[in-house]
Structures are given as structure tokens and as C-alpha cells.
Amino acid sequence: MHWLNVIFLIWQVIAILAVVHVVMDNRQPAKTMAWALVIWFVPVVGLVFYLFFGINTRKERYVSERSMNFLTKRSMLEFAEQQNLYLPEQQKPLIDLFVNQNLALPFKDNQVEIYTDGYAFFPALLAAIHEAKSHIHVDMYIFAEDALGYLVSDALIAKSREGVEVRVIYDDVGCWNVSHHFFERMREEGIEVTSFMPVRFPSFTSKVNYRNHRKIIVIDGRVGFIGGMNIALRYVKGTDGHAWRDTMLKVTGGAVAALQRAFLVDWYFVDRTLLSDRKFYPHAELENNCLAQVVTSGPVTPYPEIMQGFVRIIMGARKYLYLETPYFLPNEPVLLALKTIALAGVDVRVICPRYSDAKFVEWASRSYLREVAEAGVKVSLYEAGFLHSKLMVCDDVIATCGSTNLDFRSFENNFEANIFFYDEAFALRMKQLFLKDIEQAVPLEEVPERMRRGFFVRLWESVTRMLSPLF
């Protein structure tokens, strides 16, 4: 037998075994078919891609149940007691869902400031760092080695020299282009810096696909930041002449305890150190009825909690549902929910960027956007820069913001964090923010290249959509 025939036979056996492995994993049918097609029709490259990005390790218990219960029960229930907590009856099923699935407790007595660009957010962050007396906790997907990154790291180093405890978690893949020296410089100044799931051979294939996409900062247990902004200069200067529009929240009050808990669970995950001192949960000094829940999700949990919450909010909408996302690749439950309420007459509006920072994802999202538009969703494309904001507001009663994109990766592969507010005043603020953004967007039907497409454009859109579950 000719050696080429032997190689071809070996390849077929390997490909068949890989396809069987995909099928036996019991994923969603669309994702199973996409991986099978890639493995079979893209020889070698498809198999390597599957080994690096497709092998499912979601059931691996990275954080033990015992440590999770320890952190939650002692830290949250003993130190973060609340008096006169009232849960609105209409939102109680959603609140209970998050409590049951995520151990996410609702907290009242919250005050929120909203930042929509780096010019507003980073001065506020630096001011909060300057005021730190006890500890600073940073959990970031990207901590860039640029002028802004050095500015923030210098501020952290200055506080560390004053005796403030500083801990930093950065994602290893998100910071692939950051030099070892950048983080070592902080370590040498007494800052505890740890990467999230470092990607090194031979464990590369089991870790590269599951990333910590959260953006959480907690200072003294009294001030917390959460949203979509990383620590990077592009949020100030923009890229390729396009400003970056994002949403970041500064929270003071009860919900900071939940942000703290999210960080401390991540810290145990990366450092195997349980931090549960009372100083991490000081008593909230505010008193109001602004109710909030911080919800985390990740590939190691039994259910996609944030996605479940999105579906619950969408299907519960009666008047309107507004959402912003930089990447629109919804899975079947979210896609069906959006089309269902739009067809039922709910005012559903979606804003996405007209020009994305990920061209392949932009192409894949086009058919999804047209599909929901055909069902009655009002789709607009943001033109005043790159829209990286991730927010949702519904019926003047519920609003959420965080790191979760409306795509497969955020729902299934990434570790994400969102904060959900059950407060009319805050929901109205987020609604006004959305309506301001839509003034700088163009309706999808007025964009000719998105609506009138030639054969090859339609073919390419269909191919990228078919592969979108793999992104």
C-alpha cells in the first residue's frame, strides 16, 4: 500500500474518532454539526482547532463545592446582614432563579454612577484607588501594557507602598500580548498578581477556550466597579479613528458585598487562598430601596445562569425591551425569545456596532440581525464609534449591565459577571442612555450593504453563521 494511502487511512480513522467524540458529548445539535463539518472537511487544521477550542471540559469542578459554600455562607450571610429587605413580587421569580442557581443574594441600599467612556471612568477609578485604606481587588480580562495600564499600575503600586493590600487577577489569554515584566513589576512592589488559567503546554487544549471575561474592581469593600471596560488605552483614544462607547458602573452600598464575593471566589480559584475576613464586608452606610443582584456564570456551573436570566427577562417583557451588545450571535433560546415577544407586539430594540472589531463575528451576526428584524425587532447600527456596551433594560423595572455579550462564547465558555437592578429610577436612567445611543445609530433597513446582497455575500454570511457556535 502506498504511503499516501496509509496516511489517508490513518487520517480517516482519527477524524471518525474525533467526530464520534463530538457526537458523544451531547451538545446542542447545531454546535455538534458545526464541529463535525469542520473536522471532516478541513483536514488537520479542523482537528487541531477542535483540540484547542472544542474539547468540552465544562463539567470539571474547578472550584470545590465545599470552598464555595464556605465563602458564601460565612462571608455573605454572617457579615452582610440586611434589615427590612423587600423583594418586589413581580420580579421575585427572577430573583429566586438567581438565588437558587447562583447563590446570588439580592442587596438593597445601592447608589450607582454610570460611565459611558474612558474619559469618565478612569479618573473615577484612579480617584477611588487614591482613597483606598484597606484593600484593592482587581479582576480584569485585559490589563493592557500601554500608557493607561502603566498609569493604573503605578496607582496600585503607590497604594501597596502605603500598606494597602492589592490583589490583581488578569486573564492569561486576554493578556497574551502583555510582557511578563509588566506584571512582575507590580509583584516586586508587594502586589499579589495572578493569572487566570494560564495557558501552557501540555494543558493548552483544556484551558484556552474558557476565559475569565469579567471586569470587577472592589475597593475597601465599599466601592465596586462592574461593566464592560477593560484597563486599556483604547477606551480613551479609540482605535482606527473610532471612539469606544462602553458602559461601566460604580456601585456603593449593599451590592458591593456581592461584587466582593465574586472576586474572592475567583481569587480562591487562581490562588487557592480563602479570604473571608470581616474587613472585606463592611456595613453599607446607605439606606434606600435600590435592589440589586450580582450574578456570575461560567462553563463549570450546571446551568448558564446569566443566559437563563436574559431569557426570563425577555419572555417577561410586556411593554418594551432594549438591549445593546457588540456581538449579536444569540443561541436558540435567546433568539426564539426575542422573536416571540417582538411578534407579540412588545417594543424590542437592539443596538449593535455598524463596524466591529472582529470582522468574522460581524459577518456571522448579519443574518441573525436580519432574522430578528423580520420578526419585528427594531435593529439599529451604532455609527459614532465602536459600541462595546452590554446592557439590557425592560419595562422601566429591570436593568442589567456587565461583561456578558449576546453570543455563544459569553453564554457557554466564558466566566462572566452582570449586575441586575430591580429599581425603576435606575431602569429609567439606563433607558435614557439607550435612547441617547439610538440617536447616533442608523436603522438596519437603511444600510444598503446589509440588506441588498449578492450571491457570494449571502454564501459567506451563511458559512460564518454556520460556524458561529464555535466562536
C-alpha positions, 0 to 999 in steps of 0.5 A: 500500500502506498504511503499516501494511502496509509496516511489517508487511512490513518487520517480517516480513522482519527477524524471518525474518532474525533467526530464520534467524540463530538457526537458523544458529548451531547451538545446542542445539535447545531454546535455538534454539526458545526464541529463535525463539518469542520473536522471532516472537511478541513483536514488537520487544521479542523482537528487541531482547532477542535483540540484547542477550542472544542474539547468540552471540559465544562463539567470539571469542578474547578472550584470545590463545592465545599470552598464555595459554600464556605465563602458564601455562607460565612462571608455573605450571610454572617457579615452582610446582614440586611434589615427590612429587605423587600423583594418586589413580587413581580420580579421575585421569580427572577430573583429566586432563579438567581438565588437558587442557581447562583447563590446570588443574594439580592442587596438593597441600599445601592447608589450607582454612577454610570460611565459611558467612556474612558474619559469618565471612568478612569479618573473615577477609578484612579480617584477611588484607588487614591482613597483606598485604606484597606484593600484593592481587588482587581479582576480584569480580562485585559490589563493592557501594557500601554500608557493607561495600564502603566498609569493604573499600575503605578496607582496600585503600586503607590497604594501597596507602598502605603500598606494597602493590600492589592490583589490583581487577577488578569486573564492569561489569554486576554493578556497574551500580548502583555510582557511578563515584566509588566506584571512582575513589576507590580509583584516586586512592589508587594502586589499579589498578581495572578493569572487566570488559567494560564495557558501552557503546554501540555494543558493548552487544549483544556484551558484556552477556550474558557476565559475569565471575561469579567471586569470587577474592581472592589475597593475597601469593600465599599466601592465596586466597579462592574461593566464592560471596560477593560484597563486599556488605552483604547477606551480613551483614544479609540482605535482606527479613528473610532471612539469606544462607547462602553458602559461601566458602573460604580456601585456603593452600598449593599451590592458591593458585598456581592461584587466582593464575593465574586472576586474572592471566589475567583481569587480562591480559584487562581490562588487557592487562598480563602479570604473571608475576613470581616474587613472585606464586608463592611456595613453599607452606610446607605439606606434606600430601596435600590435592589440589586443582584450580582450574578456570575456564570461560567462553563463549570456551573450546571446551568448558564445562569446569566443566559437563563436570566436574559431569557426570563427577562425577555419572555417577561417583557410586556411593554418594551425591551432594549438591549445593546451588545457588540456581538449579536450571535444569540443561541436558540433560546435567546433568539426564539425569545426575542422573536416571540415577544417582538411578534407579540407586539412588545417594543424590542430594540437592539443596538449593535456596532455598524463596524466591529472589531472582529470582522468574522463575528460581524459577518456571522451576526448579519443574518441573525440581525436580519432574522430578528428584524423580520420578526419585528425587532427594531435593529439599529447600527451604532455609527459614532464609534465602536459600541462595546456596551452590554446592557439590557433594560425592560419595562422601566423595572429591570436593568442589567449591565456587565461583561456578558455579550449576546453570543455563544462564547459569553453564554457557554465558555466564558466566566462572566459577571452582570449586575441586575437592578430591580429599581425603576429610577435606575431602569429609567436612567439606563433607558435614557442612555439607550435612547441617547445611543439610538440617536447616533445609530442608523436603522438596519433597513437603511444600510444598503450593504446589509440588506441588498446582497449578492450571491457570494455575500449571502454564501459567506454570511451563511458559512460564518453563521454556520460556524458561529457556535464555535466562536 
